[in-house]
Amino acid sequence: MRATMTRRIRQAVVAAVVGVVTTGVALPSTSAARAHDHQGRLWLSVVRGADPDGHERVWAVLTCGPDGGTHPDARAGCDALRAVDGDLTAVEPTSRFCTRIYAPVIAEAMGTWDGRAVRYRATFPNRCEMEAGTGPLFAFGDA
């Protein structure tokens, strides 16, 4: 009887140690995953023409972590923001052919990313150049 009791105690101790080690290993990776799950909420707008007070403005809301909002491709928009840690000026431009037609558009963003204020405004010579320079972030509406 004493041998079975000792064996059960040993098994309980081993199970407890394995549980602690497993939990100790799992917690940092879970915390690290959360550290990379950036959160933000941005109000994005595109204005046709060089006048920021123009009436041809299209809006979209982009929320990240979880991805959503009124943006038509929230996942792609959030992935683009995650790649540059919310810095819209650091978005890598894509190589694409755009015509030289001058039809200016203004891209604006305001909101928060990981608790930091985000403000962005840039004028592009046309919609194609804007989308090439900002990826999927301002690819919505038909302004």
Buried (B, 14 or more C-beta within 10 A) or exposed (E): EEEEEEEEEEEEEEEEEEEEEEEEEEEEEEEEEEEEEBBBBBBBBBBBBEEEEEEEBBBBBBBBBEBBBEBEBBEBBBBBBBEBEBEBEEBEEEEEEBEEEEBBBBBBBBBEBBEEEBEBEBBBBBBBBBBBBBBBBBBBBEB
